[in-house]
C-alpha cells in the first residue's frame, strides 16, 4: 500500500482533500442562500422580485437572448437560481420563503451598479 495521498494528482501540487472541498462547497452554498434571502431583482419586468422567485423562463432568456447574466454577485445569484430550477430542485428555496414570511428579514435591492462588482 502506498503512502501517497490518493487525492493528489501526480502532476499537481494541489492537495484535493475531499474534506476541504466539502467545507468550501458548504460555505459557498450557505453564502448563496444568505444572499438570496434578501436580494431582489433591481431592473426589468420582474423588478422587486426576490431572485429565487424569478420565473425559469425569465432566467433562461438571459442565456438565450440576453447575452448572459449580469456581471458580479447579482449575475452569480441569478445563475445559481437558474441552474437550480433547471434541474427541478427549486424546493431548496422553500426555506427562504418560510424565513421571509416569518418576518425579520430586510430585503436588499442592489444598488444601481452592484451588478458590476
N, C-alpha and C positions, 0 to 999 in steps of 0.2 A: 504494500500500500504506500502510495506516495504521500509525502508531507506537504505537497503543493496545494494551494488553495484552488479548488475546482471552479471557483467563480472568477479567477484571474486568468484572462486570456493571455496566451503565451506572448503575443505581440503588444500587449497593453501594459501600461504602468498604473492603470486604474484598477483598484480592488472593487469588484462588483459584488459586494456583500449584500445578500438579499435583505437582511435586517435593516441596513441603512437605506436601501432603496424603498423598502416598505414604509419606513418612517417618513421619508421625504414625500412619498406619494400621499400619505395620510395628511401631512401638513398642507400640501398643495390643495387637496380636496377640502380640508377644513377652511382654508383661505377662500376658495371659490364660494363655499356656502355662506361664510361670513359676509362676503361682499354681495352675494345675490340676495341676501336678506334685506338689504337696503337700497341697492342700485335700481334706478328707473331709467327707462328709455328717454334720452334727452331731446330727441327730434323725431320727425316723421309722423305717419298716421297713427302710430302707437305711442306717441309721446306721453310720458307719465306712467306707462305700464311698467310693472316690475319685470325685469328681464326674463325671469323664468315663466312669466305669463304670456310672453310673446308667442304668437302662433308659429308653428313649424314652417308653414308656407312663407310667412314674412321673413323668417330667418334664412330660409332656402333662397329667397330672392337675392339676398346679398351675395351668395355664391354664384348663382346662375346668371344674374344680370347686373348686379350692383358692383362688380369688381372686387368682391371680398368684404370681410368685416372691417369696421373702422380700426385704426391703429390704437395701441395702448390697451389699458385694462378693460375698457368698455368692449373692445373687439374680442379680447380673450374670453370675457364672460359670455358674450353672445355666442361665440364659437362653442364653448362648453355646453351651453344650453341647447344649441343646435344638435350637436353630436349625441347628447343625452336623449333628446327627443327622437332623433333618427333611429336609435336602436330600441325605442319603446320603453325606456327606463325613466320616464318623467315622474313616476311615482316617488322618486327620491326627492322631489320638490315639495311633497306634501308637508313635510316638517316645517319648511319655510313658511308656507301658507298658514299653518297652525300657529306658529310663533307670531306672525304678523297679526292674526285675528285676536290673539290674546292681549295685544297692546304692548306698549312699552318699547316699540321699535321705531326709531326715527328714520324715515326714508331719506335716501341720498340721491339727489338728482345731480349727476356730474356737472361740473362747471362747463362752460362753453367749450373749452379746449382740453378737458380731461382726456378725451379720446386720443389726443396727440401725445400723451405722456408715455 
